[in-house]
Amino acid sequence: MARTRPRISLNAAPPPANDPEPVIEVPAIPRSSPLKVIRNKCLDCTNNQPREVYLCAAKTCPLWPWRMGVRPEHRKQAKANEDALRVAAGLKPKYQYINMSEDSDED
């Protein structure tokens, strides 16, 4: 007795897959630095108003020091560098990060 192959109809639905759950494709999320993510969160919190982010009064927020998109320790270093340049040019320091004591040891 000859074996016959089952007939496949072109109009029939494909057989169900054996996978218990369908595969869900997730769109790729662009990578961002943590500082950009924090800045975007702060902008979202203030209805996309950069001035309101700058004037933010929520100082108890854990993101507050990073709200401007800059690390706080880098901001202090930048101010110290600016003060050093001002002192070198013979001007008074703006942020007082440079010690300008009058009692120097010049003889």
Z-matrix of the N, CA and C atoms (Angstrom, degrees):
N
C 1 1.429
C 2 1.527 1 108.89
N 3 1.276 2 117.20 1 128.64
C 4 1.463 3 122.96 2 -176.92
C 5 1.533 4 110.33 3 -85.76
N 6 1.315 5 113.29 4 140.59
C 7 1.471 6 117.77 5 178.55
C 8 1.524 7 108.46 6 -84.13
N 9 1.269 8 114.93 7 138.13
C 10 1.460 9 119.18 8 177.83
C 11 1.533 10 109.32 9 -111.23
N 12 1.267 11 114.94 10 145.79
C 13 1.462 12 120.11 11 178.83
C 14 1.521 13 108.78 12 -83.85
N 15 1.347 14 116.10 13 145.86
C 16 1.465 15 117.58 14 178.36
C 17 1.524 16 109.86 15 -67.21
N 18 1.282 17 115.29 16 145.94
C 19 1.463 18 120.52 17 179.70
C 20 1.526 19 109.71 18 -80.48
N 21 1.294 20 117.60 19 136.51
C 22 1.465 21 122.85 20 178.58
C 23 1.512 22 108.14 21 -106.04
N 24 1.302 23 115.47 22 122.63
C 25 1.452 24 120.89 23 179.49
C 26 1.525 25 108.89 24 -88.68
N 27 1.304 26 117.47 25 138.60
C 28 1.456 27 121.67 26 179.36
C 29 1.523 28 111.87 27 -73.40
N 30 1.314 29 117.99 28 -20.51
C 31 1.458 30 121.75 29 -177.58
C 32 1.530 31 112.30 30 -93.81
N 33 1.297 32 118.09 31 -6.11
C 34 1.459 33 120.87 32 -176.27
C 35 1.530 34 110.24 33 -79.81
N 36 1.318 35 116.36 34 150.41
C 37 1.463 36 121.66 35 177.29
C 38 1.519 37 109.17 36 -71.47
N 39 1.317 38 117.32 37 149.48
C 40 1.465 39 118.96 38 179.40
C 41 1.530 40 109.56 39 -65.61
N 42 1.288 41 116.48 40 153.31
C 43 1.463 42 118.43 41 179.99
C 44 1.529 43 110.35 42 -65.94
N 45 1.319 44 118.09 43 148.92
C 46 1.466 45 119.84 44 -178.41
C 47 1.526 46 110.41 45 -65.12
N 48 1.302 47 114.74 46 145.84
C 49 1.469 48 119.92 47 179.42
C 50 1.519 49 109.44 48 -74.21
N 51 1.303 50 116.03 49 155.58
C 52 1.456 51 120.48 50 179.95
C 53 1.528 52 112.45 51 -84.29
N 54 1.336 53 117.42 52 -2.29
C 55 1.460 54 120.54 53 179.98
C 56 1.521 55 109.36 54 -70.10
N 57 1.336 56 117.37 55 131.89
C 58 1.464 57 119.07 56 -179.60
C 59 1.531 58 112.75 57 -72.08
N 60 1.343 59 118.00 58 -30.95
C 61 1.459 60 121.11 59 -179.83
C 62 1.522 61 109.57 60 -125.74
N 63 1.319 62 117.13 61 142.74
C 64 1.471 63 118.39 62 177.02
C 65 1.528 64 110.34 63 -70.48
N 66 1.303 65 115.63 64 150.94
C 67 1.462 66 121.48 65 178.71
C 68 1.525 67 107.84 66 -83.29
N 69 1.315 68 115.50 67 127.32
C 70 1.458 69 120.65 68 -179.65
C 71 1.518 70 107.55 69 -107.15
N 72 1.308 71 115.83 70 124.23
C 73 1.454 72 120.50 71 178.72
C 74 1.519 73 109.04 72 -88.73
N 75 1.311 74 115.84 73 125.88
C 76 1.452 75 121.88 74 179.35
C 77 1.520 76 107.77 75 -101.74
N 78 1.338 77 117.03 76 129.86
C 79 1.463 78 117.61 77 179.04
C 80 1.524 79 110.89 78 -65.40
N 81 1.305 80 115.35 79 148.60
C 82 1.461 81 120.73 80 -179.35
C 83 1.522 82 109.66 81 -67.57
N 84 1.311 83 116.47 82 134.05
C 85 1.457 84 121.94 83 179.22
C 86 1.520 85 107.37 84 -96.77
N 87 1.328 86 117.48 85 126.58
C 88 1.456 87 118.18 86 179.11
C 89 1.525 88 110.40 87 -64.95
N 90 1.310 89 116.37 88 140.12
C 91 1.462 90 120.74 89 -178.72
C 92 1.514 91 109.40 90 -78.60
N 93 1.318 92 115.35 91 141.16
C 94 1.454 93 122.20 92 178.66
C 95 1.515 94 108.86 93 -134.97
N 96 1.309 95 115.33 94 155.89
C 97 1.465 96 118.48 95 176.02
C 98 1.527 97 108.25 96 -75.42
N 99 1.327 98 117.34 97 154.74
C 100 1.462 99 119.46 98 178.67
C 101 1.529 100 112.97 99 -58.34
N 102 1.336 101 117.55 100 -34.82
C 103 1.460 102 119.63 101 179.21
C 104 1.520 103 111.97 102 -66.21
N 105 1.324 104 117.24 103 -37.19
C 106 1.468 105 120.22 104 177.48
C 107 1.518 106 110.99 105 -68.46
N 108 1.327 107 116.34 106 -36.88
C 109 1.464 108 120.12 107 178.37
C 110 1.525 109 109.78 108 -65.25
N 111 1.340 110 117.25 109 -42.68
C 112 1.462 111 120.92 110 178.81
C 113 1.524 112 110.04 111 -64.70
N 114 1.316 113 116.74 112 -44.21
C 115 1.472 114 120.29 113 178.96
C 116 1.527 115 110.87 114 -60.12
N 117 1.339 116 117.50 115 -43.80
C 118 1.456 117 120.66 116 178.51
C 119 1.521 118 111.96 117 -64.75
N 120 1.335 119 117.84 118 -36.08
C 121 1.462 120 121.12 119 176.67
C 122 1.519 121 110.30 120 -64.29
N 123 1.339 122 116.64 121 -42.55
C 124 1.458 123 120.34 122 178.87
C 125 1.532 124 111.12 123 -65.74
N 126 1.316 125 116.72 124 -39.72
C 127 1.467 126 119.54 125 176.01
C 128 1.524 127 110.81 126 -63.56
N 129 1.320 128 116.79 127 -39.29
C 130 1.457 129 120.76 128 177.67
C 131 1.534 130 110.62 129 -64.00
N 132 1.321 131 116.18 130 -39.85
C 133 1.464 132 121.62 131 -179.58
C 134 1.534 133 111.44 132 -65.05
N 135 1.331 134 117.17 133 -32.04
C 136 1.469 135 121.48 134 -177.30
C 137 1.523 136 112.81 135 -103.92
N 138 1.338 137 116.45 136 21.42
C 139 1.469 138 121.46 137 177.52
C 140 1.527 139 111.78 138 60.15
N 141 1.342 140 116.12 139 42.21
C 142 1.471 141 123.88 140 177.53
C 143 1.525 142 113.22 141 57.48
N 144 1.319 143 116.24 142 41.12
C 145 1.458 144 121.81 143 177.10
C 146 1.532 145 109.10 144 -113.21
N 147 1.349 146 118.61 145 99.98
C 148 1.464 147 120.75 146 -177.59
C 149 1.533 148 112.70 147 -57.87
N 150 1.312 149 117.70 148 -34.82
C 151 1.470 150 120.32 149 179.33
C 152 1.527 151 110.39 150 -64.25
N 153 1.343 152 117.34 151 -37.67
C 154 1.459 153 121.11 152 178.63
C 155 1.528 154 111.36 153 -68.91
N 156 1.332 155 117.01 154 -31.65
C 157 1.463 156 119.78 155 174.93
C 158 1.524 157 108.77 156 -64.45
N 159 1.316 158 116.77 157 -42.88
C 160 1.463 159 121.57 158 179.27
C 161 1.529 160 111.03 159 -62.97
N 162 1.336 161 116.76 160 -39.50
C 163 1.461 162 121.98 161 -177.26
C 164 1.527 163 112.97 162 -90.90
N 165 1.300 164 118.26 163 10.85
C 166 1.462 165 123.04 164 -174.67
C 167 1.530 166 111.22 165 -52.80
N 168 1.330 167 115.34 166 128.40
C 169 1.464 168 120.89 167 -179.03
C 170 1.521 169 112.12 168 -100.60
N 171 1.318 170 118.16 169 0.02
C 172 1.470 171 121.99 170 -178.14
C 173 1.529 172 109.65 171 -82.75
N 174 1.315 173 116.03 172 68.25
C 175 1.465 174 120.33 173 -175.13
C 176 1.523 175 112.78 174 -72.08
N 177 1.328 176 117.89 175 -10.81
C 178 1.466 177 120.18 176 176.01
C 179 1.524 178 111.48 177 -85.76
N 180 1.323 179 117.07 178 -7.31
C 181 1.467 180 121.15 179 177.78
C 182 1.528 181 108.92 180 -66.78
N 183 1.336 182 117.97 181 132.96
C 184 1.467 183 118.85 182 -179.73
C 185 1.532 184 113.69 183 -65.51
N 186 1.318 185 117.81 184 -18.67
C 187 1.463 186 121.26 185 -179.82
C 188 1.529 187 112.62 186 -90.52
N 189 1.319 188 118.37 187 -5.86
C 190 1.459 189 122.21 188 -171.72
C 191 1.537 190 113.50 189 -54.39
N 192 1.335 191 120.53 190 -45.05
C 193 1.474 192 118.40 191 -178.53
C 194 1.532 193 113.68 192 -62.90
N 195 1.321 194 117.84 193 -24.91
C 196 1.468 195 122.02 194 -176.71
C 197 1.521 196 112.47 195 -103.01
N 198 1.332 197 119.23 196 9.89
C 199 1.465 198 122.85 197 -172.32
C 200 1.517 199 113.71 198 -62.06
N 201 1.336 200 117.90 199 -25.59
C 202 1.464 201 120.97 200 -177.89
C 203 1.524 202 112.30 201 -86.19
N 204 1.330 203 117.79 202 0.78
C 205 1.454 204 120.83 203 179.35
C 206 1.514 205 113.17 204 81.19
N 207 1.344 206 117.11 205 17.29
C 208 1.460 207 122.93 206 -179.44
C 209 1.519 208 107.46 207 -131.64
N 210 1.314 209 116.00 208 142.47
C 211 1.463 210 119.12 209 175.97
C 212 1.523 211 109.61 210 -67.44
N 213 1.324 212 117.49 211 135.67
C 214 1.475 213 119.55 212 -177.18
C 215 1.530 214 112.84 213 -59.21
N 216 1.324 215 117.66 214 -37.77
C 217 1.460 216 119.04 215 -178.83
C 218 1.526 217 111.54 216 -67.90
N 219 1.322 218 118.24 217 -28.92
C 220 1.467 219 120.79 218 177.18
C 221 1.522 220 110.76 219 -72.92
N 222 1.329 221 116.47 220 -33.65
C 223 1.455 222 120.55 221 179.25
C 224 1.536 223 109.79 222 -64.85
N 225 1.337 224 116.90 223 -42.12
C 226 1.467 225 120.38 224 178.74
C 227 1.524 226 110.64 225 -64.26
N 228 1.323 227 116.08 226 -39.83
C 229 1.458 228 119.42 227 179.35
C 230 1.524 229 110.60 228 -65.53
N 231 1.316 230 117.27 229 -38.82
C 232 1.463 231 120.74 230 178.75
C 233 1.529 232 110.55 231 -64.52
N 234 1.346 233 116.50 232 -39.70
C 235 1.463 234 119.43 233 178.23
C 236 1.525 235 110.68 234 -66.91
N 237 1.326 236 117.03 235 -39.42
C 238 1.459 237 120.45 236 178.22
C 239 1.529 238 110.44 237 -63.70
N 240 1.329 239 116.64 238 -40.19
C 241 1.472 240 120.26 239 178.19
C 242 1.527 241 110.50 240 -64.68
N 243 1.331 242 116.80 241 -40.53
C 244 1.464 243 119.92 242 179.11
C 245 1.530 244 110.30 243 -64.46
N 246 1.347 245 117.28 244 -40.91
C 247 1.458 246 120.70 245 177.25
C 248 1.525 247 110.87 246 -62.19
N 249 1.318 248 117.43 247 -41.91
C 250 1.459 249 121.01 248 179.96
C 251 1.525 250 110.41 249 -61.77
N 252 1.326 251 117.04 250 -40.50
C 253 1.467 252 119.93 251 178.17
C 254 1.522 253 111.15 252 -66.65
N 255 1.329 254 117.04 253 -38.51
C 256 1.470 255 120.48 254 179.22
C 257 1.530 256 110.61 255 -65.61
N 258 1.336 257 117.43 256 -42.45
C 259 1.459 258 121.18 257 179.20
C 260 1.528 259 109.92 258 -65.28
N 261 1.333 260 116.89 259 -40.27
C 262 1.462 261 120.71 260 178.69
C 263 1.521 262 111.27 261 -63.23
N 264 1.346 263 116.39 262 -29.71
C 265 1.463 264 120.16 263 179.33
C 266 1.525 265 111.75 264 -87.21
N 267 1.349 266 117.12 265 1.91
C 268 1.467 267 120.38 266 178.37
C 269 1.518 268 113.25 267 85.55
N 270 1.323 269 118.32 268 15.77
C 271 1.466 270 122.08 269 179.37
C 272 1.520 271 110.71 270 -102.36
N 273 1.319 272 115.32 271 164.50
C 274 1.453 273 120.73 272 177.50
C 275 1.531 274 109.13 273 -75.97
N 276 1.353 275 118.52 274 139.77
C 277 1.465 276 119.52 275 178.87
C 278 1.524 277 111.39 276 -64.15
N 279 1.325 278 116.00 277 142.27
C 280 1.455 279 121.61 278 -177.45
C 281 1.525 280 111.46 279 -82.12
N 282 1.313 281 117.46 280 -39.79
C 283 1.466 282 121.70 281 -172.89
C 284 1.516 283 113.24 282 -105.08
N 285 1.327 284 118.38 283 -5.36
C 286 1.459 285 123.69 284 179.53
C 287 1.530 286 113.06 285 62.16
N 288 1.323 287 117.68 286 34.16
C 289 1.458 288 120.98 287 173.80
C 290 1.519 289 111.09 288 -85.14
N 291 1.334 290 116.81 289 -14.39
C 292 1.455 291 121.96 290 179.11
C 293 1.524 292 107.64 291 -102.14
N 294 1.321 293 116.89 292 132.83
C 295 1.447 294 121.11 293 178.96
C 296 1.524 295 109.11 294 -75.31
N 297 1.311 296 116.02 295 117.75
C 298 1.465 297 121.41 296 -177.92
C 299 1.531 298 110.75 297 -110.62
N 300 1.322 299 117.07 298 48.80
C 301 1.466 300 120.22 299 -178.98
C 302 1.531 301 109.94 300 -69.93
N 303 1.320 302 116.35 301 144.23
C 304 1.457 303 122.54 302 -178.85
C 305 1.521 304 111.98 303 -80.03
N 306 1.341 305 116.88 304 -20.82
C 307 1.456 306 119.75 305 -174.97
C 308 1.519 307 110.67 306 -90.44
N 309 1.329 308 117.39 307 66.41
C 310 1.463 309 121.19 308 177.40
C 311 1.514 310 108.71 309 -86.75
N 312 1.312 311 116.83 310 164.41
C 313 1.475 312 122.76 311 -176.37
C 314 1.524 313 111.21 312 -94.37
N 315 1.305 314 118.00 313 54.75
C 316 1.462 315 120.18 314 178.61
C 317 1.533 316 108.25 315 -95.93
N 318 1.300 317 117.84 316 122.96
C 319 1.474 318 122.63 317 179.61
C 320 1.492 319 111.23 318 -115.88
